[in-house]
Amino acid sequence: MLLTMFRTLVDRPSPSEERDLMRRITEQDEAALATLYDRYSSLLFSLSLRIVKERQEAEDLLQDVFLQVWEKAASFDHNRGHLYGWLVTLARNRSIDRIRHRQSLQRRHQKLEEGAILDAPIQQASNSPLETVVALERASYVREAMQTIPQEQKDVIMLAYFGGYSQSEVATILQIPLGTVKTRTRQGMRKLEQTLKETMP
């Protein structure tokens, strides 16, 4: 890490070269962006990896940073600091935002596990006593059916259907591939449907 940072600092372009690179990027010069990427990608990747601790996330964040550079190059002011510092700030801020987002999803997942989200639709389900009874009865069957499926399938179903998360968010929370989320959801819902057909009057 330190060796990479040292080499990057040594190879940093001069202020005039930085201005020229950013001017060309502002003009949508892909070669200039590639030059900037070659100079700083290793450092920015290492920085993001130290924060998020996940290689795939760090790679995604690196792409996000250079996409932002491509789209927002005109907003960089050479009079307010070096290009190097701006890039590091972008990478650091995006990495911290990703950690906060992950923690927020995990907190919501914990509430879901405690039953708060699962119970909420039941408590607010109806406008009449009869509808309340029907909703509670159906919810009871659903809860019982949920106990018949594997935990890994139950996790994705609870997050997606009771928690309101997208499948991509479920993959982030559980730290599994999106394809795995889709497979577990499909298998779990098939099992649930079969169980409810057998148990509900």
ChimeraX attribute file (.defattr): number of C-alpha atoms within 10 A of each C-alpha:
attribute: neighborCount
match mode: 1-to-1
recipient: residues
	/A:1	10
	/A:2	9
	/A:3	9
	/A:4	13
	/A:5	16
	/A:6	12
	/A:7	12
	/A:8	18
	/A:9	14
	/A:10	9
	/A:11	11
	/A:12	16
	/A:13	16
	/A:14	10
	/A:15	12
	/A:16	9
	/A:17	11
	/A:18	17
	/A:19	17
	/A:20	13
	/A:21	21
	/A:22	25
	/A:23	16
	/A:24	16
	/A:25	22
	/A:26	20
	/A:27	13
	/A:28	14
	/A:29	14
	/A:30	13
	/A:31	12
	/A:32	19
	/A:33	20
	/A:34	13
	/A:35	12
	/A:36	20
	/A:37	15
	/A:38	11
	/A:39	18
	/A:40	19
	/A:41	20
	/A:42	15
	/A:43	23
	/A:44	25
	/A:45	21
	/A:46	20
	/A:47	20
	/A:48	26
	/A:49	19
	/A:50	15
	/A:51	15
	/A:52	19
	/A:53	14
	/A:54	12
	/A:55	14
	/A:56	11
	/A:57	17
	/A:58	24
	/A:59	16
	/A:60	12
	/A:61	23
	/A:62	26
	/A:63	16
	/A:64	15
	/A:65	23
	/A:66	20
	/A:67	13
	/A:68	13
	/A:69	21
	/A:70	19
	/A:71	13
	/A:72	13
	/A:73	19
	/A:74	13
	/A:75	10
	/A:76	18
	/A:77	13
	/A:78	14
	/A:79	6
	/A:80	8
	/A:81	10
	/A:82	15
	/A:83	20
	/A:84	16
	/A:85	10
	/A:86	16
	/A:87	20
	/A:88	18
	/A:89	14
	/A:90	18
	/A:91	26
	/A:92	20
	/A:93	14
	/A:94	18
	/A:95	24
	/A:96	14
	/A:97	13
	/A:98	18
	/A:99	15
	/A:100	12
	/A:101	14
	/A:102	15
	/A:103	13
	/A:104	13
	/A:105	18
	/A:106	16
	/A:107	13
	/A:108	17
	/A:109	21
	/A:110	13
	/A:111	14
	/A:112	18
	/A:113	15
	/A:114	11
	/A:115	13
	/A:116	14
	/A:117	19
	/A:118	19
	/A:119	15
	/A:120	11
	/A:121	14
	/A:122	18
	/A:123	11
	/A:124	10
	/A:125	15
	/A:126	14
	/A:127	8
	/A:128	8
	/A:129	9
	/A:130	10
	/A:131	12
	/A:132	16
	/A:133	14
	/A:134	14
	/A:135	17
	/A:136	17
	/A:137	14
	/A:138	15
	/A:139	16
	/A:140	14
	/A:141	15
	/A:142	17
	/A:143	12
	/A:144	14
	/A:145	19
	/A:146	22
	/A:147	11
	/A:148	13
	/A:149	18
	/A:150	13
	/A:151	12
	/A:152	13
	/A:153	21
	/A:154	19
	/A:155	21
	/A:156	26
	/A:157	25
	/A:158	21
	/A:159	24
	/A:160	18
	/A:161	13
	/A:162	17
	/A:163	19
	/A:164	13
	/A:165	19
	/A:166	12
	/A:167	21
	/A:168	15
	/A:169	17
	/A:170	26
	/A:171	19
	/A:172	17
	/A:173	21
	/A:174	16
	/A:175	11
	/A:176	12
	/A:177	13
	/A:178	14
	/A:179	12
	/A:180	14
	/A:181	23
	/A:182	18
	/A:183	12
	/A:184	18
	/A:185	22
	/A:186	15
	/A:187	13
	/A:188	23
	/A:189	16
	/A:190	12
	/A:191	17
	/A:192	21
	/A:193	12
	/A:194	12
	/A:195	18
	/A:196	16
	/A:197	9
	/A:198	10
	/A:199	11
	/A:200	12
	/A:201	7
